[in-house]
Structures are given as structure tokens and as C-alpha cells.
């Protein structure tokens, strides 16, 4: 007999991990990710798109089962997952797995939180379920990653791997929290495959729908787990079959070993990169390099020219067209500008170096920043290319008015496994984000509850205070 179907192997992994628990470093990473996502959700509530989604969810009515950040009452679990998933991904501040370049926590954590509240699960169960969901999500993403081309096959087809894979991983997490056995965990993932979606056209031509993708994924995850509990089934070959996940999304091109090799032993979760700065991830090492220049006393008035060298595939995102990247009109455009992020970091920012307050529309149009941006070139670099996409390296060269050149190289991303963020740094990021909607007492309450997740009898202790965010 051959190996069991892939979804059965993933379901057996989930059931085993539920029974045995997860390694300490995985559990610690999960606690950090839950805190990170909750802070981002609070910070995102004032967005027009968030208010639209929260209003939509509020209008649906239904039985109160789980908490949506920013609403003052409980809502159905699927709707809570939807709202929180939308907000988790709306600020481009959620974590990133490399090299698949998908954002696992924005779908999985909202799905798991909603399922945990629905089922009355404790914090220890939530911790394990999130770990399972993240692992499944990342492995699905890597199964669709082309090592030779150095790119995601999902991305090449305009598909948003984050929400597509996140729906399936989130379903595994939700199914575990609803108490399903391996058979029904597999069916939950099988159902979620038919609900997985997300296209990236909005990245090209505009629209806010991309912000909804992780909400759709989290909502689908909880729905699929609930339906599996009521006897709805998915196909056993839902992943590798002739008309399955990989055939439908990737024309049958995938790497099964990425799903199964070391499953349950080698965890990807601790290696997922946190975002220390609320900007496109390709800009982060340039930000770090600029911070280092500032710490060396290199001020804007001394700089004649700045050369930001990065991996060539990232230039089109953060450096082209250069005249646009040097003159962003909005804070959102500034998040995707190499010149802006370097200028802002040189001038000094908030949070962990740059925070949300550094990406306002007014600052994007600030003449001082525009003057400095006009001196920034963004170019491709072969050395950076050799490291990409396992990291997003940068080499920043400042040519001073005196003619002297000062160089800062940052070859590994802050927030990744080579330069991890501490609990204290992630707490700083959380407070910077969540203080926009929560007072100090509630901030401390949520932070303490999440860092003590394994000791919580009820996940509601984390979520209930967040209903009152402004």
C-alpha cells in the first residue's frame, strides 16, 4: 500500500500534536504571534475598510459566540473570524514566512480565536491549535514554491497564497479547537479547500478587497470546521487529486515532500518573520541600515546621495517608477517606497524604529522628507540577489557632501530567526498599536493574559476587553 492521502497525513499530525502538545519554542512563538495580531487588529479598527466590515458584521445579527475587535457585543464565530482576519491583514504589519512570502498568522490566529471562544477552549488548547494551523499553512505554501525560480507558483498565477493556504491551515486549527478527531480534522480541511480563494489584482490596479482576504480565509476555516462537525465531508485526495487543490491552483505542480518531510518534528513556526516596521517587508533592511547611519551621526544635511542596493526582484516594488517612489502622496504609498522608508528612518521614527505614526498622509508629503527622498536611488545588487528570498537584504551607501562614502550592510531581516524580536520588543510593538484603541489598564491585561496563555482557563479573558476598543 502507498502512503495515506496528504490531507490524512496532515490531519494525523494535527491530532497527534493536540494530544502530545508542541515544543516549548513553538509555544513561545505562538504566544508572540497572538499578541502581535491582536495589536494590529486594534490599530486597524479606524480604517474605513475596517469600519465597513465591522458595520457589515454587526448588521448580520445572530447568536453571540465570539469577539470581533472593535464591536461591543459577541457575534457568530464565523463573523468574528472574518472581522478580525480583515483587520489583521489591513496594515501590512502581520508576520511573513520566507521564502514562500505568505502571511500565516493573519488567517490562522483569528480563526483559532473565534473557534476557541465558541468551544470554550482554554489557552493551552489555543496555543497548540494555532501552532498546528500555522504549520499547515506554511507547508502548503512551500509545496507551491519553486526553488529553482525562487518564487511562489501561486504568486506567478496572481493567487494570494496567504488566504488560499490560510483557509486550510485555519480549518485545521479550528477543527482541533472544536474537539474533532483526525477524521473530522481532515474533512474540515477538505471542505476549506473548496472555500479557499484570493486574487492579487488589487495590488496592481487598486481596490481595498485584498484587506478582506484573510477575513475570508478565517471565516471559511471556522465554517468548514463547524460543517465537518455536522457530518459534511471532503474528498480524501483533496490536495493531490486530479481535480484537487494543487491541480486547481497550480496545474498539478507541487512538492509533496514540503508537506510531509519532518512533519511533527521540524516546526516552521518559530522561523516565521515578524514585521518590526509597518511597511512592505522588502524595505525593512534598508530601514535598519538607515537607522545605523543615523546612530553613527550621519544626518540628512550631510548627505549628498544615498544608494539603496537590494535584490533585483524587489526593485520593482520599492523603487519603480523611481519618480513615484520619491514622491508618495499617501501614507499607504509610503509603505511601499524605498526612498521614503530610508528617509523616515534617517530622520528618526517611533515604535521599534518606525511605527504607524511615521506613515501618515501628511508625512508622506512632507517637504523635508521629499528633499531627502530625491537623493535616494534604488538599484539591484547581485550579492543581495544571492541571499533573496530567504532574506531581503540591503546595502545602503551614503555619499556625504565631503565626498566620503559610508556603507551599512544589513543582510538578514530583523524579526527573523537570525535577528529575532524579544518578548519585550513585541510588547513594545503591541502597545504602540493597541494604545490607539485601548487604555493602559486594558493593554496590560491583554498582554499579561497572552504571555500566560497556557495558564488561561478561558480565551474570553483575552478577547472580551478588546470588544470595547475605539
N, C-alpha and C positions, 0 to 999 in steps of 0.2 A: 504493500500500500504506500501511496505517496504521502507527502506532508498534508496536514489538515488545511482547509481553505484559510487564506490570510486573515480574514476577519475573525475566524475562530481562534487563531493564534493570538491575535490582539485581545480578544475577549478573555481568553485563558490568562494572559498576562495581567489584565485588569483585575480579574477575580483573585488571582494569587497575590498580587500586591495589596489588595484590600485585606486579605486575611493575614498577611505577613507584615504589612507596613512597608515603609520606604526608608532608605538610608538617611542618616541624620543630615548630611549636607543637602540632600534633595529636599527634605522637610524644611530646613532653614531657608533655602532658596524660594520655596513656595510661600512662606510667610512674607518674605520681602516683596514678592510679586503681588500678593493680595493687597498689601499696604499701598504699593505703587499704583495699582489700578484704581483703588478707592480714592486716592488723592486726585488722580487725573479726572475721574468722574465728577468729583465736586467742582474742580476747576472748569470743567466743560459745561456746567449747567447754564451759565448765562448766554451761551451761543444761541443764535436764532434757530439753528437746526435742532439743538437740544430742547429748546422751549417748544418747538413744533412737535417733536417726538413725545415729550412729556405730556403735552396737551392731548395728543392723539391717544396715548395710553390711558390717561385719566378719563377720557370720554368713553372708553370701551366698557367701563364698569366691570362687573364680575366679582368673583369671590376673592377676598384679600388673602393672599398666600405668601407673598414675598415683597421685599422693599425695592423700590426704584429710587435712586439717589435724587433728591430734589422734590419728590412728591410727599405729601404729609399723611398718606394712608397706604396701607398694603394693597397690592394689586395681584391679579393672577400671575403665577410663577413665570409663564412664558412671556408675559408683557414686561415683568420686571427685568428678565434676562435681556429682552430686546432693548429697553431703555438704557440699561447700564452698559450693554455692549456698544451701543451707539456712542455714548459719551466716552467710553474707554478708548475709542479709536479716533476721536474727533480732533485731538490737538496734536497729532503726530508725535506723541510723547510716550507711547507704550513700547514695551520691550521688543527686541528683534532677534530672531535666530539667524546666524550666519553659518554656511553660505546660502541657505535657502531663501534668505531675505523675506521671511514671513514673520508676523507678529502674533505669537501664540496666546499670550495672556488675555488679550482684549476680547476674545471669544470665550475661552475656557473659564476664566475666573467669573465673569457674570453668569454663565450657565450654571456653574457649580454653586455659586452663592444662592441663586434662586432655588435650585433643587434642594440645597441644604435647609433653607428656611421652610420649604414646602414639606419636607420629610421630618423636620425636627432633628436633623443630624447634629452631632457635636463637632467641635473644632478639629478634633483629631481625624474624624472621617472626612471633613472638608479638605484637610491638608493632603491626605492620601489621594482623594479624588482629583484634586487639581493637578497633582503630580502625574497621575495617570493620563489625564486629558492633555496636558502639555506634551507628554512623551509621544502619545499617539499622533498629535498634530504635527510635531516636528518630524517624526519618522515618515508620515505621509508626504510632507513637503520635500524631504530629502529623497524619497523614492522617485519624485518627479524632477530631480535636479540633475542636470547634465554636467558631469565632472569635466569632460573634455572641452565643452564650450564655456564652462564657468558661468552658467546661467540656469535659471529655473525654466523648465519646459512650460509650466503654467504661464509664466510671465510672457514668454515668447508668443503665446496664443491670446494674450490680452486678458488672461484669467487672474483673478485675485486669489492667490493660494492661501492667503491669510484666512479668508472667510470660508473658502471651499474646504480646506483641511480642518479649519477650526470647528466647523459644524460637526464633523465626525468625531474629532477629539473631545469636543464639548459633550457630545452624546454619551461617550464612554464615561466621562466624569459624572454627568447627571444620572446615568443608569446605576452607577455604583452607589450614589447617594440615595437613590430610591430603593436600594436594597435588592437589586436584581442579581440573579446568578449569572454564570458565564454565558449561558444560552441566551438569556434576555439582553445581556450587555451587547452581545453580537448582533441581535436583532435591532437594538437601538441604533447601533452604528449603521447597520444595513438600511434602516429607514432614513437616517440622516443623509445618506448618500443621495437619495432622491430629492433632498431638500437643499443640498449644498449649491452655492451659487456665488457670483461676484465677477463683474467685468470692470476693466480698468480704463474705459474710455473717458471717464470723468477726469482722469489725470492729464489727458491730452487736451480736451476741449471745454472743460469746466463742468460744473454741477456739484452739488453737495451730497449726492447719493452715496459716494464712497464712504462717507461717515456712517452710513446705515449698515454697511456690510457686516461688521462684527455683531451688530444687533440682530440682523437676520440670522447669522450663524448661531448665536447663543439661544435665540428663540427657537430655532429649528432643533437644536440639541435637546432642550428641555421637552419640547413637544414629542420628539422621537422617543425619548426615554419613557415618557408617560404612555405613549401609544404601545410601546413594547410591553409595558406592564399590563396592558389590557388585552394582550394577545396578538397584536399586529406583528407580522414577521417580515424580515428582509431576506433576500436571496443569499445562500451560503457562499456563492462566488461573487459577491457584490463588488469586490475590489478588482480581482484579476480576470473576471469572466469576460466572455465575448462582447457583452453589452454592459459591462461594469464600469466602475469608477475610472480606472486608468484607460480603458478603451474610449469612454465617452469624453474624457477631458484631454487625454494625451495621446490619442490614436494608438493606444496599447504600448507606448514606450515608457517603461518604468524599471526601477531597480528593486526587485523584491527583497534583496538582502538588506537594504536600508531599513526595511520594516522589521525584519526578524533577527538579524545578527546581534547577539548580545542583549536581546530583549529581556528586561528584568534584571540585568546585571550592569550594563553600561548605560547610565542615565544621561540623556542630553540636557535635562532641565537646568542643572547648575551652570551650564555653559551659555545659556541664552543671555544676550547682551541687554542690560538696562540702558535706557537713554538718560544721561545726565542733563542734556540740554533739549529744549523743545523746538528742535529744528530737524530738517532732513538728516538722516544718520550719516550721509556722505560728508556733511560739513563738520562733524564733531572733532576729528583730529586736527583740522585747521583751526578750530576754536581753541583747542588745547595749546597748539603751537603759538597762537596769538597771545594767550594768557601768559605763556612762558616768556615771550618777548616783553610783555608789559612788566612782568616780575623782574626782568633784567634791566628795567629802566628805559626801555625803548618806547618813547611817546610819539603820538601822531605827528607832532610838529617837527620831529627829527627825520621822518620817513619821506624819502623821495619816491620809492616804488616798492611794491610788495608782489612777490611771485608765489602763488599758491599752486604747488605741484601735487597732483592726485592721480589715482588710477584713471586711465583714459575713458573707460566706460562711464565714469561718474561726472565727467566734464559737461556732458550734455544736460545733466540735471541741475548742477550747481553753478555752471559757468557759461552757459549758452542760452540765448544770444547774450553776449557779454554786455552790450549796452543796456539790456533789460535787467540783467543781474546786478549791474552797478547802480541802478535807479529804481528799486522796488517802490511801488505805490502803496502797498498794504503790508501789514504785519505778516499775513499769510505768505505773500510773495517773498518776504524777507527770510522766512524759514527755509526757503529753497535757494538761497543766494550765498555762494561762497564769499563774494566781496562783502556782503552785509555782515555775515556772521564773524568774519575776521575783524572787520571794523568795530563791531559791537564789543567783541572780546578785548580788543586793544584799549577801548575806551573804558572798560570796566562794567560788569553787569551784576546781576542778582542771583539768588539761589545758589547752585553749585558752581557758578561761574557765569552762566547766562540762564535766566528764567523767563517765565511768561511775560513779565513786565518789560522785558527788553525787546518784545516783538509786537509793539503796538503800531497802529497806522501812522500815528504822529512821528514816532521814532524812525519808521521806515522812510519818511520824507524829510527827516532832519538834515539840514544843510551841512552840518559838521560831519555827519556820517557819509553823506553823499560826496563830500570833498575827499574823504579818505577812501571811499569805495572806488572813486575814479582812478586811484593809484594802484588798484589791485588787478593783476592778471591771473587767470585760472588756466592751467596747462596740464596736459597729460604727461605722465612720467613712467618710464619703463620699470624702475625699481618698485614703485608703488603698484604697478600692474602685476608684478610677480607675486605680491602678497595678497592682492584682491582676488576673490571676495571673502576670504577668511577673516580679513580685517579691512578697514577703509583708511589706509594710511595717507599721510600728508607730509610734505616738506615745504615749510614757509621760509622764504628768503626775503629779508628786509634790506633794501639798498638805502643807506642813510644819505642825508644831504652832504655829509663829509666824504662820501664815496665808499665808506666802509660797508661791507656786507655782513649781516648777522643771520645765521641759519638756525632754525629749530625743526628737528625731525620728530614726528610722532607716528610710530609705525603700528601701534596697537590701540584699539579704542578703549577709552575709559568706560567702565561699566561692563566690560567683557571679562573672560576668565583670566587674561593676563594682567588686567588692571581693574579688579572687582571693586564695586562700591560697598562700603561697610554699612552695617545697620544704621549707624549714626548719619551717614551721608544720605541714605534712602529716607530716613526720618526727616532730614532737612528738606529734601525734595517734597515729601508728603506734606509737610507743614506749609511750605511755600505754595503748594497747590491748594490744599484743603482750607487754608486760612481765608480763602476768598468766599467761603460759604459757611464755615463753622467757627464757633468761638473757641478760646483756648482750652476750656474745660472739656469740650466735646472732642477736640483734637487729641488731647491727652488720653481720653477714654478709649477712643478708637485705636490709637497707636498701641496702647497697653494691651488691649484685647487681641489685636492681631499678632503681636510679638509673643503672646501667650496662647496662641491658637490651640495647641494641643491640650491645654488645660480648660478650654471653654466647654461648658455643658450645652450651650445653645448659641448657634451662629447669630441668632437675633440680637445678641449683645453687641455684635459688631455693626449690624445693619440698621437697627432701629434709630440710633442717633442721626444717621445720615438722611433720614426722611425729612428732617427739618432744615436741610441746607437751603440757602437762598439762591 
